[in-house]
Amino acid sequence: MTRRFDGRVAVVCGAGSVGPGWGNGKAAAVQYARDGATIAAIDIDLAAAQATVDLIVAEGGTAVAWRCDVTQRDQVNAVMAEIVAHFGRIDVLHNNVGLPAMGTMETLSEGEWDHAMDVNLKSVFLTCQAVLPVMVRQGKGAIVNISSLAAIRYTGYPYPAYYASKAAVNHLTASMALEYARKGIRVNAIMPGMMDTPHIYKAIAGQYASHEEMVEKRNALCPTGRMGTGWDIAMAAAFLASDEAQYITGQCLAVDGGFSIRA
């Protein structure tokens, strides 16, 4: 087992899971912990965050759960201040919060559009704005934003707000990377492709006749013949946040089994 995050604190936003199994945020929090990080697990559902913390502690790691709605500035600022007061530093910020907001351009309401933008994009702005001054004082830090292949490809689902918000996450990632490169802070994004996580069974299953049909069709779309897992995202995130990626910044990495390059 590597210990590349020994002595470091990783804040994982969206560290819980919306259902049984391993979501991207849950897997990432556990992976960072296995690599030696102390984990601040943030989720709007405190019980879900605590479930992730319990797994980490059971493996001998250190983690604390916080409840926070990352679309609310006052909550974000308060929880980040509490984390710094508790642990003394923040070395990694992992932004995993997101939702699809299903609906076509004709059916999507203004409220649904705004909510998707708040959850998928504004949350990244607020958490980064709260954490960047801490990293600047430290002279080092790494931010990993979970975007989506939908930022650069039409994936077949009717969610224009999701496409637009994730494309904005990519560009925000690149702009932050350039702005903070000379300050020792790296900012990258991961674009998951077709993933098999609890999220899809909650948010996407309604687009298919059955769960079985959804899994079969999504697996068939992947050049590898299978969807990815939360661990595929977690391992990519741990690499990007580590010193092994010290010369990588401003990148939006597709973790998609080749989906984005198929004809």
N, C-alpha and C positions, 0 to 999 in steps of 0.2 A: 504494500500500500504506500503510495506517495504521500508526502506531507507538505505539499507545495504551498499551503496556506497557513502553516503554523504561525501563530501570533497575530493572525489577521482576522478581521471581522467582516463578514459578508451579510449584507442586508438583502433579503429576498422578498420582494413584493409580489403577492400572489403565491405564497408558500403553501397554502392549503390545496385541497383537491375538491372538486365539485361533486365527486362520487367515488366509489370504491376503485382502487387501483392507483396507478402512478401517473399523475399529471406532470406537465413540464416543470412547474414551480416546485412541487413536492420533491420530484426527483432531483432537481437542481440543488435544493437546500440540503438534501441528504448527501449528494455528491460533494458539494463544497465542504461539508462536515467531515466526510471520509477522508478528504484531502487536508484536514487539519484546521479548517476555519471554525471560528465561533460564529454561530448563526443567530441573526435577528430575523425571526420569521414573522412576516406581516401578512395579514389577510383581513378582509372585511368580515369574515366568519372566524371569530376567535377560536372556536372549537376545532375548525379545520386546521388552523395554524398550530394549535396545541397538539393535534394528532401527529403532525410532522415533527414537532419538537420531541414528542414522546419517543418516536422512532429513533431520532438522533441520540437522545440521552440513553436509550436502551443499548445503543452500539458503543457507548462510552464517550460520545461527543458532548459539546456544550451548546445549548440553544435556549432562547427565550422567545415566547410568543407575544406579539402585540396585535391588537385590533386597530385597523385604520382603514378609512375610506380614502383611497389615494386620489380621488377627484376633489377632495376638500383641502384647501390650502392650510387651514388652521390645524386640522388633524395631522397632515403630513409634517408640518413644521414641528408640532409638538412631539410626535413620535420619534422623529429623527434626533431631536434634542435629547429625548429620554435615552435613546440608544447610545449617543455619544457620552452622556453622563454615566451610563451604566458600564459601557465597555471601554470608553476613552478614545475611540477612533472608529472610522468606517473606511475599509479598504476596497470593498467590492459592493457595487449596487447592481442588483439584478432585477430588471423590470419585466414581470411576467403577466401583469394584469391585462385582460382583453376580453372582448365579446364580439360576436359576428353581426348582430342586428339585421336579421333576415328581412328582406323587403325590396322590391324593385324600385326604380326611380319613380314610378307612378303610385306605388302603394306605401312607400316608406314615409312615415310622418316626420314633421320637423322635430318633434320631441325625441323620436327614435334616432334621428340623425345626430342631434345634439348630444344625446346620451352616449352614443357610440364614439363620438369625437372626444367627449370627456374621459371615458374609460380607456380608450385606446391611445390617445395622444396627449390630452391635458395631464393625465396621470404621470406620464414620462417627464413632461415639462416641470411639474410640481416637485417630483421626487429628486430629479437632477438639480433643480434650483436650490433645494434644501441641502443636498449632500455635497455639491461641488465646492462650496466654501471650506468644508471640512477637509476635502481632499487637497485643495490648494494649500491649506495650512500644513498639511502633512508632506506636501511635495510629491505625492504619488497616489494613484488610485485607478481603478478600472470599473467601467460601466458596461453592462451587457443588456441591451434592449431586445426583448423578444418581439420581433416583427412577424412577418408572414410572407410566404411566397406570393400571396395575394397582393403584396405591395408592387410586384413587377409583372404578374401574370393574371389573366382572367382564368379563374379556376372552375368556372361552371356554376357557381352558386350565386343567388340573387342577393348580394349584400354590398351595394355601392358605397355605403358609409364605411364599411370595413376596408374595401380596396383603397379608398381615399385616405383614411386615417393611417393605415399601415404604410402607404407610400410616404406620408408625411413623417412617420417615425424614422424611415430610412434616411430621409434628407436631414432631419433634425440630428440624427446620429452622426452623419458626416460633418455637419456644420459644427457640432460640439467638439468632434475629434480635432478639427483644425484649430478651433479657438483655444483649446486647452492642451495642445500637443507640447508646447514649450513649458508647460507647468507640470509635466510628469503624469498627466492623466490620459488614459486611453479610453476610447468610446467605440464600441462595435455593436453590431446587431446580428441576430440569428433569424433566418427566415425558414421556419418549419414548412415542410410540404404537407403531404397527406399523412396525418398522424393518427395513431390509435391510442387515444387517451380518454379519460372520463368525460372530458369536455365535448367530444363529438357526439356522445350518446345523449347529452343533455341539450346541445345547441343545434346540431346538424341533422339528427336522426329524422326529424320531421320532413326532410326533403326526400325521403325514401319510403317505400311501402313497408319495410321492416328493418330491424337492426341487421339481420343476416344479409339482406340485399345491400345495405349500406357498406358493410364490411367487404363483401364480395366485390362490389363495384370500385370501391376505393383501393383495395389491394390490386385490382386489375389495372388501374391507372398508373401504378408505380412500376418503373422499369425493373426494379428489384423483385417485383411480385408480391411485395408486402408493404404495409404502411410502416412508418417509423414509430418509435416509442418515446415516452418521456425521457428515458435514459439516453437516447440518441442526442436529444437537445441538451441534457444535463452535462454530458461529457464534452460536447462542443463548447458549452458555456464555461466549464471549468478550465478548459484550455485557453480560451480567449481572455479570461480573467487572470490567468497565471503569468508568471514571468517568462514562461516558455514562449509566450506571444508578445514579448516586450517590444517588438518592432512592427506590430500589427495594430493599426488604428484606422477608424473611419470605414471599416469594411462591413458589408452586409452579406453574411455567409449563408448560402442556401444549404440546409440540411434536409434533403428531399429525395434521396435515393435516385437522383438523376431526372426527377420529374421536370425540372425547369429547362432541361436541354433536349427533351424529346421533341420530335417533329410534330 
